[in-house]
Amino acid sequence: MHYLFLVRHYPPEISGGARRPFLLVRALRKLGYKITLVTPFELEEDPDQIHVVCEAIRLNPDLPYLNIRLNAAAYLKNFLRNWILWPEPDIRWSKRVERVILESGIKPDGIFTTSPPESIHVVGARLARKLDVPWVAEFRDTWFYNPHRKIIERSLFRRFIERYIAKKALKNVSGLTAVSNYVMDDVLSFAPNTVPRQIIGHFSAPQTEKYNLPQKDLNLVHSGGFTLSDRGRYLEPLLDIFEEASIVRPELHLHIAGRLTKDEHDLIASSSVRITHHGQVSLMQSQAMQCAADGLVLYTPKQSHALPGKYAEYCFANRPILYFGGGDWMNLVKNPEGLRPLHQGLTELKKDEHVTNFYSISADKAAEMLSDLFKRVSRKD
């Protein structure tokens, strides 16, 4: 069976949920699927890929937490992008994908789109109709409940128009998958509730590489970004806890693997905490760092509802997970033995401590669940 995977945010060096398609593709190919990735990133290790180049989209200038300093002309340009390009500026790349696929003459057995961004589903619907093939849409985040794009939360007009776009796009979807019931409930508020669907939670894969961290230090690893990943994840409160704990335990060493804003770089430079910023790293290196750490830092805003993808990834390291923030997701943890509040963990954490964390499903299991959905969709058609 041949599926086209349309993925806007794909490169494996990106942390968190954006790694999900990378792991799914690899596992589905092991099951015998032919997967053609359609991405804006050229992946040398992938022999079956359609590379569709697109200019990078500048981040929304009305998000003050990123503190983007733009001149008047640049601000106006980005303002117009937000109000002319619907549902978001990435629709430009998605429409380019549509043209490339139609011109290529490819006729797959099905199409799979994964969001964010939501624009990928708009084009997924159009391609499925023009190619007359089934289309499965995956939602890794909510579109309207607790939206990640602040403009939807702030503007009733924006929300009304995007709901119309969402309903029109999902009207004839063949199958739906989401990372949690909360996300699926959001999708079903604008999509048919009779469509075949499957909850596929967050997953990861065991690491295969080794990584060395300073032997004499008590090494804490945080994988992923802060406000660039979630607008409610501010670095400063986290550093405050570390600064207080470092007075008593000067051996604490925080390692951050992920993208940071300029302001976050400045906070690190002015902090008394020993911090190493590793930048963006590959999936394999990130997992190797997690296994080499003495503890793993999990920072979730209070409104977090689904089991975080980062938690699922951390579980495979069998290291204590020190959480900061919280949210309803904590009620979903089946075996909380290795889960501790950050300030308690920084006080009690021991060198090279192993724990047994609750394992999320593996990437192979997730691929089997998605394969089952593909088969249900095919039988329905």
C-alpha positions in Angstrom: 0.0 0.0 0.0 1.4 3.4 -1.0 0.7 6.5 1.1 1.7 10.1 0.6 2.7 11.7 3.9 2.4 15.5 3.8 4.4 16.9 6.7 5.3 20.6 7.1 7.3 20.2 10.4 9.4 17.1 9.9 13.2 17.3 10.3 14.3 14.7 13.0 16.4 17.3 14.8 13.2 19.0 16.0 12.1 17.7 19.4 8.8 16.7 20.8 5.7 15.8 18.7 7.3 16.9 15.5 9.4 13.8 15.6 6.2 11.7 15.4 6.0 11.5 11.6 9.7 10.5 11.3 9.2 7.6 13.6 5.9 6.6 12.0 7.3 6.5 8.5 10.2 4.3 9.6 7.9 1.9 11.4 5.3 1.7 8.6 8.0 0.9 6.1 9.0 -2.0 8.3 5.4 -3.2 7.9 5.8 -3.2 4.1 4.2 0.2 3.3 5.6 2.4 0.6 5.6 5.9 2.1 6.5 8.9 0.1 7.3 11.9 2.3 6.4 15.3 1.1 8.3 17.9 3.1 10.1 21.3 2.8 13.3 19.6 4.1 15.7 17.7 2.0 16.5 14.4 3.8 19.6 12.7 2.4 18.9 9.4 4.2 15.4 9.2 2.6 15.4 7.7 -0.9 11.6 8.1 -1.3 10.9 11.8 -0.7 9.4 14.7 -2.6 11.2 17.9 -1.6 9.0 20.9 -2.0 10.9 24.1 -1.2 9.2 27.0 0.5 10.4 30.3 2.0 10.4 30.2 5.7 7.4 31.9 7.3 8.2 34.7 9.7 6.7 34.1 13.1 3.5 36.0 14.0 4.6 39.5 15.1 1.6 40.0 17.5 3.0 37.3 19.9 4.7 39.5 22.5 6.2 36.6 24.4 8.7 36.1 21.5 9.6 39.8 21.7 10.1 40.1 17.9 11.4 43.6 17.1 10.2 44.5 13.6 10.2 47.8 11.7 6.9 49.2 10.5 7.1 47.7 7.0 8.0 44.2 8.2 5.3 44.4 10.9 2.7 45.3 8.3 3.8 42.5 6.0 3.4 40.0 8.7 0.1 41.4 9.8 -1.2 41.0 6.3 0.1 37.5 6.1 -2.0 36.6 9.2 -5.2 38.1 7.9 -4.9 37.2 4.2 -3.4 33.7 4.3 -5.9 31.3 5.8 -5.9 29.3 8.0 -2.2 30.4 8.5 0.7 31.5 6.3 1.8 27.9 5.8 -1.0 27.5 3.3 1.4 28.9 0.7 3.6 25.8 1.1 0.6 23.5 1.2 -0.7 24.8 -2.1 2.7 24.4 -3.7 2.6 20.8 -2.5 -0.7 20.4 -4.2 0.7 21.6 -7.6 3.8 19.5 -7.3 1.8 16.3 -6.6 -0.7 16.8 -9.3 2.0 17.6 -11.9 4.0 14.5 -10.8 1.3 12.1 -11.9 1.7 10.1 -8.7 -1.5 8.1 -7.8 -1.1 6.8 -4.2 -3.5 4.5 -2.4 -4.1 7.1 0.2 -3.0 10.5 1.7 -1.9 11.2 5.3 -1.7 14.7 6.7 -0.5 15.7 10.2 -0.9 19.0 11.9 0.2 21.5 13.0 0.0 23.5 10.8 -3.8 23.1 10.1 -3.3 24.3 6.5 -1.9 20.9 5.6 -5.4 19.4 6.1 -7.0 21.9 3.7 -4.7 20.8 0.9 -5.0 17.1 2.0 -8.8 17.4 1.4 -8.3 18.9 -2.1 -5.7 16.4 -3.1 -7.8 13.5 -2.0 -10.8 14.8 -4.0 -8.7 15.4 -7.1 -6.9 12.0 -6.9 -10.0 10.2 -5.7 -8.1 8.4 -2.9 -8.8 8.0 0.9 -7.4 10.7 3.2 -6.5 10.3 6.9 -5.9 13.4 9.0 -3.9 13.3 12.2 -4.1 16.0 14.9 -1.2 16.4 17.3 -2.7 19.5 18.8 -6.1 21.1 19.2 -7.3 23.6 16.6 -9.9 25.5 18.7 -9.8 24.2 22.3 -6.9 26.0 24.0 -5.4 27.0 20.7 -1.6 27.3 20.2 -2.2 30.2 17.8 -3.1 33.1 20.0 -4.9 34.9 17.3 -7.7 32.3 17.3 -8.1 32.7 21.1 -8.3 36.5 20.8 -10.5 37.0 17.7 -14.1 35.7 17.5 -14.1 36.6 13.8 -11.0 34.6 13.2 -12.4 31.6 15.1 -15.7 31.8 13.1 -14.0 31.8 9.7 -11.5 29.1 10.6 -14.4 26.9 11.9 -16.0 27.2 8.4 -12.6 26.3 6.8 -12.2 23.3 9.1 -15.7 22.0 8.5 -15.3 22.4 4.8 -11.9 20.6 4.7 -12.9 17.7 7.0 -16.4 17.2 5.5 -15.2 14.2 3.4 -12.2 13.0 5.5 -11.8 9.2 5.3 -10.2 8.7 8.8 -9.1 10.6 11.8 -6.4 10.1 14.4 -5.4 12.2 17.4 -3.0 12.0 20.3 -5.7 12.1 23.0 -9.4 12.0 23.5 -9.3 15.7 24.4 -7.8 16.5 20.9 -10.2 14.2 19.2 -13.2 15.9 20.9 -11.9 19.2 19.5 -11.7 17.7 16.0 -15.2 16.2 16.3 -16.6 19.6 17.0 -16.1 20.4 13.3 -15.7 17.0 11.7 -18.2 14.2 11.1 -18.4 11.9 14.2 -19.2 8.9 12.0 -15.8 8.8 10.3 -13.4 5.9 11.3 -11.0 7.1 14.0 -8.2 6.0 16.2 -6.5 7.5 19.3 -2.8 7.0 19.0 -1.0 8.4 22.0 2.5 9.7 22.0 5.3 7.2 21.5 9.0 6.9 21.0 11.7 4.4 20.4 14.6 3.1 22.5 17.9 4.9 21.9 20.8 3.2 20.2 23.6 5.7 20.6 25.8 6.6 23.6 26.5 10.1 24.9 28.9 11.3 27.6 28.0 14.1 30.1 30.4 15.4 32.7 31.0 12.6 35.2 31.4 14.8 38.3 28.2 16.8 37.7 24.6 16.1 38.5 23.3 16.3 35.0 19.8 17.4 34.2 18.6 17.3 30.6 15.7 19.3 29.1 14.9 18.3 25.5 13.0 20.8 23.4 12.4 24.5 23.3 10.5 26.8 25.6 8.3 29.6 24.2 9.2 28.5 20.6 7.4 25.2 21.4 4.6 26.5 23.7 3.7 30.1 24.3 3.1 29.3 28.0 6.5 27.7 28.7 8.7 30.6 30.0 12.3 29.8 30.8 12.7 32.3 33.7 10.6 30.5 36.3 12.5 27.3 35.6 15.8 29.0 36.1 14.6 30.6 39.4 14.1 27.0 40.8 17.5 25.9 39.6 19.3 29.0 41.0 17.8 28.4 44.4 18.7 24.7 44.3 22.3 25.4 43.0 23.1 27.3 46.2 22.8 24.0 48.1 23.9 21.7 45.3 26.5 23.4 43.2 27.1 20.2 41.2 23.8 20.7 39.4 24.3 21.1 35.6 21.4 21.9 33.3 21.6 20.7 29.7 19.2 22.2 27.1 18.8 20.6 23.7 16.5 22.7 21.5 15.9 26.1 20.0 15.9 29.2 22.1 14.9 32.8 21.5 17.4 35.7 21.8 15.8 36.6 25.2 16.1 33.1 26.4 19.8 33.1 25.4 20.2 36.3 27.4 18.5 34.7 30.5 21.0 31.9 30.3 23.9 34.2 30.0 22.8 36.2 33.1 21.9 33.1 35.2 24.1 31.7 38.0 23.1 28.2 37.1 25.6 26.1 35.2 23.9 25.6 31.9 25.0 24.1 28.6 22.9 24.9 25.5 23.4 22.1 22.9 21.1 23.7 20.3 19.1 21.5 18.1 20.2 17.9 18.0 19.2 14.8 16.2 16.5 12.4 17.6 19.2 9.8 18.3 21.5 12.2 20.1 18.6 13.7 22.1 17.6 10.2 23.3 21.3 9.3 24.1 21.6 12.5 26.2 18.4 11.5 28.1 19.9 8.1 28.9 23.2 9.6 30.0 21.4 12.2 32.3 20.9 11.8 36.0 17.4 13.4 35.7 15.1 14.7 33.0 13.3 18.0 33.2 9.7 18.1 32.0 8.1 21.5 31.8 4.4 21.7 31.0 2.1 24.7 31.4 -0.8 24.3 33.8 -3.4 24.0 31.0 -1.7 20.9 29.5 -4.3 18.2 29.0 -2.7 15.3 27.0 0.1 13.1 28.0 3.1 15.1 26.7 5.1 13.6 23.8 8.2 14.5 25.8 7.0 12.4 28.7 6.6 9.4 26.4 10.1 9.9 25.0 11.6 10.4 28.5 10.1 7.1 29.8 12.5 5.0 27.6 15.5 6.5 29.4 14.5 5.0 32.8 15.7 8.1 34.6 13.8 10.2 37.2 11.5 12.8 35.5 11.3 16.1 37.3 8.2 17.9 36.4 7.6 21.7 36.6 4.2 23.2 35.9 1.7 20.4 35.8 -1.7 20.0 34.2 -4.5 17.4 33.8 -2.1 15.1 31.9 -0.7 14.0 35.3 -3.9 12.0 35.9 -3.0 9.9 32.9 0.3 8.6 34.3 -0.1 4.9 35.2 3.1 4.4 37.0 4.3 7.6 38.6 7.3 6.1 40.4 9.9 8.1 38.5 7.9 11.3 38.3 8.8 14.0 40.9 8.2 17.7 41.5 11.2 19.7 40.2 12.2 21.3 43.5 11.9 18.0 45.4 13.8 16.2 42.7 16.6 18.7 42.6 17.1 18.3 46.4 16.8 14.4 46.5 18.2 13.4 43.1 21.1 10.9 43.3 23.9 10.3 40.8 23.1 7.7 38.2 19.7 6.8 39.6 17.6 4.3 37.6 13.8 4.0 37.9 11.1 2.1 36.1 8.9 4.6 34.2 5.6 3.8 32.6 6.3 2.9 29.0 4.2 4.6 26.3 3.5 2.6 23.2 6.4 2.0 20.9 6.7 3.5 17.4 6.2 0.0 16.0 2.9 -0.4 17.9 1.7 3.1 16.8 2.4 2.1 13.2 0.4 -1.1 13.6 -2.6 1.0 15.0 -2.3 3.4 12.1 -2.1 0.5 9.6 -5.3 -0.9 11.1 -7.0 2.5 10.5 -5.7 2.6 6.9 -7.3 -0.9 6.4 -10.6 0.2 7.9 -10.6 3.2 5.7 -9.9 1.1 2.6 -12.7 -1.4 3.4 -15.1 1.5 3.9 -14.2 2.9 0.5 
